[in-house]
Amino acid sequence: MIRGLKGPSFMDLALKTAENAGKAGEVPIGCVIVRDHEVIATAGNRTLTDYDPTGHAEIVALREAAKKIGSERLVDCDLYVTLEPCTMCAGAISFARVRRLYYGAADPKGGAVESGVRFFASPTCHHAPEVYSGVGESEASRLLKAFFRERR
């Protein structure tokens, strides 16, 4: 459980989803999409499982959420993900018109929100969600470090 919060949070669910992805051999990244305080999609990374370079947790969850609500626009939705989104995922989050983005660990190498290209600050970005970084950061970072340590 994320320290300072009472009861499990949506980020706790994203962290559990990330942990499960790691157990399946995927990079442990998890994503949860919420609408009206209800979880409408959860996904972990699936790039290896699906042989799909676009199988990032955010993309898989965005697809599931869009199907569930019957629209490609997720304007009233919030997205929780354990790692700062890459450029591809930031673009998809923008196109989906996600209301708020909460992410755990920063990704100085591949992130595109507050690292790298800073996609949402680009003049070509159609929609920028409210961004809250560092939510569950220590837990997300621990999962990723342990995963990569085991593979070295």
C-alpha positions in Angstrom: 0.0 0.0 0.0 1.3 3.4 -0.8 2.4 5.2 2.3 0.2 8.0 3.5 -3.0 6.7 1.9 -5.8 4.8 3.7 -6.8 1.6 1.9 -5.6 0.5 -1.6 -5.3 3.2 -4.2 -5.6 3.0 -8.0 -1.8 3.2 -8.1 -1.7 0.2 -5.8 -3.7 -1.7 -8.4 -1.3 -0.5 -11.2 1.7 -1.6 -9.1 0.1 -5.1 -8.6 -0.6 -5.3 -12.3 3.1 -4.3 -13.0 4.2 -7.0 -10.6 2.1 -9.6 -12.5 3.6 -8.4 -15.8 7.0 -8.9 -14.3 6.2 -12.5 -13.2 5.1 -13.2 -16.8 8.5 -12.0 -18.0 7.4 -8.6 -19.2 9.0 -5.3 -18.0 7.0 -4.7 -14.9 4.8 -1.7 -15.8 1.1 -1.5 -15.0 -1.7 0.8 -15.9 -5.2 1.4 -14.6 -7.8 3.7 -16.2 -10.5 5.1 -14.0 -13.8 6.8 -14.8 -16.2 8.1 -12.1 -14.0 6.4 -9.4 -14.5 3.1 -11.1 -11.7 1.0 -12.7 -12.6 0.5 -16.4 -9.3 -1.0 -17.6 -6.2 -2.5 -16.3 -3.2 -3.8 -18.2 0.5 -4.7 -17.8 3.1 -4.6 -20.5 2.4 -7.2 -23.2 5.2 -6.5 -25.8 6.8 -10.0 -25.5 3.6 -11.9 -24.9 1.8 -10.5 -27.9 5.0 -10.0 -30.1 3.8 -6.3 -30.3 6.2 -3.4 -29.9 3.1 -1.2 -29.2 2.0 -3.5 -26.4 2.9 -1.0 -23.6 0.6 -1.1 -20.6 -0.9 2.3 -21.4 -1.7 1.4 -25.0 -3.3 -1.9 -24.0 -5.3 -0.2 -21.2 -6.4 2.7 -23.5 -7.7 0.2 -26.1 -9.6 -1.8 -23.4 -11.1 1.4 -21.9 -12.2 2.8 -25.3 -14.0 -0.5 -26.1 -15.7 -0.6 -22.7 -17.1 2.9 -23.0 -17.7 2.8 -26.7 -15.6 5.8 -27.6 -12.0 6.6 -28.5 -12.3 9.8 -26.3 -11.6 9.1 -22.7 -12.3 12.7 -21.6 -13.6 11.9 -18.1 -10.9 9.3 -17.4 -7.8 9.3 -15.3 -4.8 7.1 -16.1 -2.5 5.6 -13.5 0.8 4.1 -14.7 3.9 3.0 -12.8 6.5 4.5 -15.1 6.6 7.8 -16.9 5.0 7.3 -20.4 7.2 7.2 -23.5 6.5 9.3 -26.6 4.2 6.8 -28.2 2.1 6.4 -25.0 2.1 10.2 -24.3 0.8 10.6 -27.9 -2.0 8.0 -27.3 -2.9 9.6 -24.0 -3.2 13.0 -25.7 -5.3 11.6 -28.6 -7.6 9.8 -26.1 -8.1 13.1 -24.3 -7.4 11.5 -20.9 -8.2 14.0 -18.2 -5.4 13.3 -15.7 -2.2 11.3 -15.8 -0.7 9.9 -12.6 2.7 8.1 -12.9 5.2 6.6 -10.5 8.8 6.5 -11.5 10.4 9.0 -13.8 12.1 7.5 -16.9 15.1 9.8 -17.8 16.0 7.6 -20.8 12.6 6.8 -22.4 10.1 9.1 -20.7 8.4 11.8 -22.6 6.3 13.7 -20.0 8.8 15.5 -17.8 11.9 13.9 -19.3 13.0 13.7 -22.9 10.8 15.4 -25.5 8.2 16.6 -22.9 5.4 15.8 -25.3 2.6 17.5 -23.6 4.5 20.8 -23.7 5.0 20.6 -27.4 3.1 23.1 -29.6 2.0 20.1 -31.8 0.3 18.4 -28.8 -3.5 18.4 -29.3 -4.4 17.8 -25.6 -2.4 17.8 -22.4 -3.8 16.0 -19.4 -3.2 17.3 -15.8 0.0 15.5 -14.8 0.9 14.2 -11.3 4.3 12.5 -11.1 5.9 10.5 -8.3 2.7 8.7 -7.2 4.0 5.3 -5.8 7.4 6.2 -7.1 9.5 4.2 -4.7 7.4 1.0 -5.1 7.5 1.4 -8.9 11.2 2.0 -9.0 11.9 -1.0 -6.7 9.9 -3.3 -9.0 11.8 -2.1 -12.1 15.3 -2.3 -10.4 14.6 -5.8 -9.1 13.4 -7.0 -12.5 16.5 -5.7 -14.4 18.9 -6.8 -11.6 17.6 -10.4 -12.0 18.3 -10.3 -15.8 21.9 -9.1 -15.5 
